Amino acid sequence: MKSMIDSIEKPMIQKFKGKPHELAKAGARIGGRDITEETESADVALHFQPLPRVPVRVIFWDETKEDGIDAAIKLLFDETITEHLDIESIMFLSERLKQLLCEEVAEI
């Protein structure tokens, strides 16, 4: 969990804080479906299907300075994900999704 927060969530928050429209645009660019209208309270909600039985949702809440609320982002997986991927593969998938959304060059 700590690895997910430190290496995936925090960098994505830094990249898209104050710029939710850029996250929505990046999601569309890599094949994500915008489900913001279906998701209560989220500023941006994206649905990805990277593998046939592995849906991933990225939910983003932008900061609200006047209320003192920090930005937050969560990657949500179907409850059956561990039937299809082990924890290391889930982290790899999450890292790659972050790289694509943030337009980072993957190191080989």
Backbone as ProteinMPNN parsed JSONL, in Angstrom:
{"seq_chain_A": "MKSMIDSIEKPMIQKFKGKPHELAKAGARIGGRDITEETESADVALHFQPLPRVPVRVIFWDETKEDGIDAAIKLLFDETITEHLDIESIMFLSERLKQLLCEEVAEI", "coords_chain_A": {"N_chain_A": [[0.818, -1.19, 0.0], [1.92, 1.25, 0.829], [3.881, 1.577, -1.122], [2.289, 1.951, -3.386], [1.078, 4.393, -2.786], [3.339, 6.123, -2.51], [4.825, 5.813, -4.959], [2.985, 5.916, -7.046], [0.434, 7.303, -6.527], [1.131, 9.827, -5.206], [2.981, 11.108, -7.093], [1.196, 11.416, -9.261], [-0.769, 13.067, -8.186], [0.748, 15.378, -7.781], [1.314, 16.011, -10.448], [-1.232, 16.517, -11.594], [-2.673, 18.164, -9.878], [-4.759, 20.898, -9.508], [-5.186, 20.865, -12.187], [-7.32, 19.261, -13.418], [-8.528, 18.894, -15.908], [-6.401, 18.286, -17.574], [-5.726, 15.717, -16.758], [-8.04, 14.342, -17.542], [-7.844, 14.696, -20.311], [-5.394, 13.387, -20.823], [-6.128, 10.798, -20.083], [-8.081, 10.196, -22.032], [-6.436, 10.261, -24.261], [-4.933, 7.926, -23.991], [-6.791, 5.943, -24.223], [-8.7, 5.728, -22.194], [-11.968, 5.696, -20.717], [-14.164, 8.27, -20.034], [-15.801, 8.519, -17.062], [-16.801, 10.33, -15.347], [-19.295, 11.568, -14.965], [-20.782, 9.488, -13.956], [-19.807, 9.102, -11.458], [-19.924, 9.984, -8.159], [-18.978, 13.029, -6.727], [-16.305, 13.069, -7.685], [-13.729, 14.829, -9.401], [-12.522, 14.021, -11.717], [-13.023, 10.977, -13.343], [-11.935, 7.983, -14.587], [-12.111, 5.136, -16.703], [-10.374, 2.222, -17.405], [-9.405, -0.567, -19.428], [-7.092, -2.498, -19.32], [-6.432, -5.188, -19.584], [-8.282, -8.129, -20.537], [-9.829, -9.136, -18.281], [-9.354, -7.315, -16.309], [-10.327, -4.564, -15.124], [-9.634, -1.108, -14.514], [-9.993, 1.726, -12.528], [-9.466, 5.18, -12.368], [-9.683, 7.609, -10.054], [-10.055, 10.972, -9.321], [-9.79, 13.681, -7.126], [-9.708, 17.053, -6.98], [-7.752, 19.587, -5.279], [-9.218, 21.695, -2.787], [-8.778, 24.703, -2.012], [-9.993, 26.745, -0.471], [-11.458, 25.297, 1.388], [-9.508, 23.873, 2.561], [-8.863, 21.311, 1.667], [-6.917, 18.709, 0.493], [-5.672, 17.551, -2.697], [-6.516, 14.344, -4.088], [-6.014, 11.001, -5.262], [-7.038, 7.872, -6.541], [-6.463, 4.542, -7.512], [-8.57, 2.121, -8.571], [-9.431, -1.273, -8.411], [-11.064, -4.162, -9.712], [-12.676, -6.481, -7.537], [-11.838, -9.052, -8.039], [-9.257, -9.018, -8.943], [-6.909, -10.194, -7.888], [-7.208, -12.793, -8.626], [-6.349, -12.829, -11.14], [-3.961, -11.404, -11.399], [-0.796, -11.157, -9.707], [0.486, -9.415, -6.773], [2.846, -8.002, -7.434], [2.561, -7.75, -10.219], [0.274, -6.181, -10.306], [1.278, -3.821, -9.223], [3.172, -3.218, -11.224], [1.469, -2.799, -13.424], [0.021, -0.58, -12.461], [2.081, 1.304, -12.194], [2.845, 1.563, -14.869], [0.498, 2.631, -15.988], [0.462, 5.086, -14.648], [2.819, 6.189, -15.753], [2.059, 6.447, -18.453], [-0.155, 8.215, -18.269], [1.067, 10.447, -17.14], [2.85, 11.027, -19.057], [5.479, 10.041, -18.975], [8.719, 8.838, -19.753], [9.423, 5.506, -20.107], [11.883, 3.626, -18.423], [14.214, 1.354, -19.715]], "CA_chain_A": [[0.0, 0.0, 0.0], [2.811, 2.411, 0.897], [4.51, 1.714, -2.442], [1.273, 2.507, -4.289], [0.929, 5.802, -2.441], [4.573, 6.877, -2.785], [5.325, 5.79, -6.341], [1.914, 6.1, -8.031], [-0.539, 8.336, -6.188], [1.733, 11.142, -4.95], [3.42, 11.771, -8.331], [0.044, 11.786, -10.079], [-1.374, 14.234, -7.547], [1.605, 16.525, -8.097], [1.19, 16.309, -11.878], [-2.561, 16.955, -12.008], [-3.289, 19.07, -8.912], [-5.117, 22.165, -10.127], [-5.316, 20.672, -13.64], [-8.072, 18.035, -13.668], [-8.796, 18.767, -17.343], [-5.242, 17.635, -18.181], [-5.861, 14.282, -16.479], [-9.1, 13.837, -18.427], [-7.277, 14.686, -21.657], [-4.392, 12.315, -20.864], [-6.862, 9.543, -20.047], [-8.68, 9.982, -23.356], [-5.337, 10.02, -25.196], [-4.448, 6.542, -23.894], [-7.889, 4.991, -24.363], [-9.592, 5.674, -21.043], [-13.343, 6.162, -20.907], [-14.525, 9.229, -18.997], [-17.0, 8.113, -16.32], [-16.971, 11.339, -14.3], [-20.727, 11.793, -14.725], [-21.311, 8.334, -13.221], [-19.085, 8.987, -10.196], [-20.237, 11.079, -7.249], [-17.987, 13.902, -6.099], [-14.981, 13.084, -8.318], [-13.502, 15.838, -10.428], [-12.252, 13.232, -12.917], [-13.088, 9.529, -13.151], [-11.6, 7.314, -15.846], [-12.177, 3.675, -16.7], [-9.447, 1.58, -18.342], [-9.504, -2.02, -19.522], [-5.782, -2.87, -19.864], [-6.476, -6.625, -19.868], [-9.699, -8.52, -20.641], [-10.532, -9.32, -17.004], [-8.74, -6.421, -15.334], [-10.693, -3.149, -15.243], [-8.987, -0.185, -13.572], [-10.574, 3.064, -12.502], [-8.667, 6.243, -11.766], [-10.603, 8.601, -9.505], [-9.28, 12.13, -8.89], [-10.454, 14.803, -6.469], [-8.768, 18.157, -6.945], [-7.705, 20.3, -4.011], [-10.145, 22.796, -2.57], [-7.985, 25.553, -1.118], [-10.826, 27.48, 0.492], [-11.887, 24.37, 2.437], [-8.32, 23.205, 3.098], [-8.877, 19.899, 1.291], [-5.856, 18.37, -0.442], [-6.012, 16.689, -3.838], [-6.364, 12.902, -3.841], [-6.248, 10.14, -6.42], [-7.076, 6.451, -6.204], [-6.616, 3.538, -8.556], [-9.477, 1.103, -8.055], [-9.419, -2.515, -9.169], [-12.143, -5.116, -9.467], [-12.353, -7.338, -6.384], [-11.259, -10.331, -8.489], [-7.959, -8.794, -9.581], [-5.883, -11.133, -7.422], [-7.398, -14.064, -9.319], [-5.747, -12.675, -12.466], [-2.611, -10.848, -11.288], [-0.216, -11.118, -8.366], [0.708, -8.056, -6.285], [3.913, -7.386, -8.228], [1.989, -7.397, -11.519], [-0.638, -5.063, -10.072], [2.136, -2.637, -9.084], [3.732, -2.919, -12.538], [0.367, -2.235, -14.206], [-0.251, 0.748, -11.912], [3.219, 2.154, -12.557], [2.779, 1.844, -16.309], [-0.623, 3.535, -16.187], [0.942, 6.403, -14.204], [3.76, 6.681, -16.764], [1.316, 6.855, -19.648], [-0.946, 9.397, -17.962], [1.975, 11.568, -16.865], [3.73, 11.124, -20.219], [6.851, 9.766, -18.561], [9.415, 7.867, -20.599], [9.752, 4.313, -19.327], [13.274, 3.195, -18.499], [14.316, -0.06, -20.111]], "C_chain_A": [[0.864, 1.258, 0.0], [3.491, 2.64, -0.446], [3.543, 2.34, -3.439], [1.123, 4.011, -4.026], [2.153, 6.6, -2.877], [4.956, 6.926, -4.256], [4.254, 6.02, -7.406], [1.063, 7.324, -7.689], [0.088, 9.719, -6.003], [2.243, 11.824, -6.217], [2.254, 12.207, -9.222], [-0.682, 13.002, -9.495], [-0.571, 15.48, -7.892], [1.433, 16.956, -9.552], [-0.143, 16.98, -12.201], [-3.284, 17.873, -11.03], [-3.526, 20.426, -9.571], [-5.338, 22.081, -11.629], [-6.115, 19.404, -13.967], [-8.368, 17.818, -15.151], [-7.624, 18.094, -18.069], [-5.266, 16.125, -17.933], [-6.911, 13.672, -17.391], [-8.588, 13.717, -19.862], [-6.255, 13.556, -21.817], [-5.073, 10.949, -20.866], [-7.48, 9.203, -21.389], [-7.6, 9.623, -24.377], [-4.86, 8.561, -25.165], [-5.584, 5.519, -23.843], [-8.804, 4.834, -23.163], [-10.968, 6.216, -21.391], [-13.693, 7.071, -19.74], [-15.844, 8.807, -18.353], [-17.287, 9.101, -15.186], [-18.441, 11.544, -13.961], [-21.357, 10.673, -13.897], [-20.758, 8.24, -11.793], [-19.361, 10.205, -9.321], [-18.977, 11.742, -6.731], [-16.615, 13.958, -6.773], [-14.897, 14.206, -9.339], [-13.197, 15.171, -11.768], [-12.345, 11.759, -12.524], [-12.9, 8.884, -14.519], [-11.653, 5.807, -15.675], [-11.239, 3.153, -17.787], [-9.67, 0.078, -18.318], [-8.189, -2.522, -20.117], [-5.666, -4.348, -20.244], [-7.937, -7.052, -19.846], [-10.453, -8.633, -19.312], [-10.007, -8.405, -15.903], [-9.138, -4.966, -15.602], [-9.97, -2.335, -14.169], [-9.701, 1.159, -13.675], [-9.615, 4.009, -11.795], [-9.653, 7.326, -11.348], [-9.763, 9.731, -8.897], [-10.187, 13.202, -8.292], [-9.431, 15.916, -6.371], [-8.811, 18.839, -5.579], [-8.766, 21.395, -3.981], [-9.48, 23.691, -1.531], [-8.821, 26.25, -0.06], [-11.328, 26.601, 1.634], [-10.713, 23.635, 3.076], [-8.255, 21.721, 2.78], [-7.808, 19.654, 0.23], [-6.389, 17.517, -1.586], [-5.763, 15.228, -3.456], [-6.646, 12.152, -5.135], [-6.216, 8.694, -5.949], [-7.179, 5.633, -7.475], [-7.449, 2.425, -7.946], [-9.493, -0.09, -8.996], [-10.635, -3.348, -8.798], [-11.72, -6.038, -8.316], [-11.727, -8.675, -6.779], [-9.848, -10.175, -9.068], [-6.903, -9.806, -9.146], [-6.084, -12.548, -7.977], [-6.68, -14.04, -10.672], [-4.3, -12.193, -12.422], [-2.109, -10.962, -9.856], [0.086, -9.66, -8.005], [1.777, -7.335, -7.101], [3.395, -6.941, -9.599], [1.015, -6.234, -11.401], [0.162, -3.762, -9.948], [2.726, -2.232, -10.431], [2.67, -2.264, -13.425], [0.06, -0.799, -13.76], [0.843, 1.733, -12.292], [3.168, 2.53, -14.034], [1.624, 2.795, -16.63], [-0.235, 4.957, -15.781], [1.891, 6.995, -15.24], [3.028, 7.193, -18.003], [0.507, 8.132, -19.402], [-0.076, 10.633, -17.773], [2.957, 11.814, -18.0], [5.202, 11.003, -19.825], [7.453, 8.734, -19.507], [9.82, 6.704, -19.714], [11.223, 3.962, -19.522], [13.318, 1.717, -18.826], [15.53, -0.68, -19.472]], "O_chain_A": [[0.588, 2.212, -0.727], [3.66, 3.786, -0.864], [3.944, 3.174, -4.251], [1.052, 4.801, -4.967], [2.023, 7.631, -3.536], [5.37, 7.974, -4.751], [4.588, 6.293, -8.558], [0.985, 8.27, -8.473], [-0.388, 10.689, -6.594], [1.971, 13.008, -6.415], [2.323, 13.255, -9.865], [-1.152, 13.864, -10.238], [-1.136, 16.513, -8.251], [1.409, 18.152, -9.844], [-0.182, 17.915, -13.0], [-4.395, 18.319, -11.315], [-2.605, 21.026, -10.125], [-5.637, 23.084, -12.277], [-5.633, 18.557, -14.72], [-8.45, 16.675, -15.602], [-7.831, 17.407, -19.069], [-4.872, 15.345, -18.8], [-6.696, 12.598, -17.954], [-8.877, 12.735, -20.545], [-6.255, 12.853, -22.828], [-4.638, 10.042, -21.576], [-7.414, 8.058, -21.837], [-7.819, 8.784, -25.251], [-4.436, 8.023, -26.187], [-5.369, 4.366, -23.468], [-9.605, 3.901, -23.116], [-11.111, 7.086, -22.251], [-13.536, 6.683, -18.583], [-16.877, 8.747, -19.02], [-17.931, 8.756, -14.195], [-18.792, 11.68, -12.789], [-22.357, 10.893, -13.214], [-21.193, 7.394, -11.012], [-19.059, 11.333, -9.71], [-18.023, 11.069, -6.342], [-15.826, 14.843, -6.444], [-15.86, 14.497, -10.048], [-13.566, 15.686, -12.823], [-11.808, 11.348, -11.496], [-13.609, 9.196, -15.476], [-11.283, 5.273, -14.629], [-11.302, 3.585, -18.938], [-10.078, -0.479, -17.299], [-8.153, -2.927, -21.279], [-4.887, -4.707, -21.126], [-8.755, -6.4, -19.197], [-11.622, -8.251, -19.243], [-10.187, -8.679, -14.717], [-8.385, -4.22, -16.229], [-9.729, -2.817, -13.062], [-9.972, 1.655, -14.768], [-9.032, 3.676, -10.763], [-10.366, 7.888, -12.18], [-8.882, 9.49, -8.073], [-11.206, 13.577, -8.872], [-8.387, 15.741, -5.742], [-9.771, 18.691, -4.823], [-9.153, 21.941, -5.014], [-9.604, 23.466, -0.327], [-8.422, 26.342, 1.1], [-11.596, 27.098, 2.728], [-10.897, 22.865, 4.019], [-7.66, 20.951, 3.534], [-7.795, 20.313, -0.809], [-7.417, 16.851, -1.461], [-4.914, 14.923, -2.618], [-7.411, 12.608, -5.985], [-5.447, 8.343, -5.055], [-7.902, 5.996, -8.403], [-7.077, 1.851, -6.922], [-9.56, 0.062, -10.216], [-11.162, -3.238, -7.691], [-10.536, -6.333, -8.154], [-11.146, -9.357, -5.935], [-9.309, -11.128, -9.63], [-6.084, -10.229, -9.962], [-5.216, -13.405, -7.812], [-6.434, -15.085, -11.273], [-3.503, -12.528, -13.299], [-2.888, -10.876, -8.907], [-0.048, -8.773, -8.847], [1.612, -6.158, -7.422], [3.757, -5.867, -10.08], [0.938, -5.394, -12.297], [-0.227, -2.732, -10.498], [2.778, -1.045, -10.753], [2.954, -1.276, -14.102], [-0.137, 0.086, -14.593], [0.557, 2.869, -12.671], [3.418, 3.678, -14.401], [1.776, 3.68, -17.471], [-0.559, 5.918, -16.479], [1.782, 8.176, -15.573], [3.355, 8.257, -18.529], [0.493, 9.029, -20.245], [-0.44, 11.731, -18.195], [3.8, 12.707, -17.915], [6.05, 11.766, -20.287], [6.748, 7.853, -20.001], [10.481, 6.89, -18.693], [11.741, 3.996, -20.638], [12.552, 0.924, -18.279], [15.798, -1.864, -19.675]]}, "name": "protein", "num_of_chains": 1, "seq": "MKSMIDSIEKPMIQKFKGKPHELAKAGARIGGRDITEETESADVALHFQPLPRVPVRVIFWDETKEDGIDAAIKLLFDETITEHLDIESIMFLSERLKQLLCEEVAEI"}
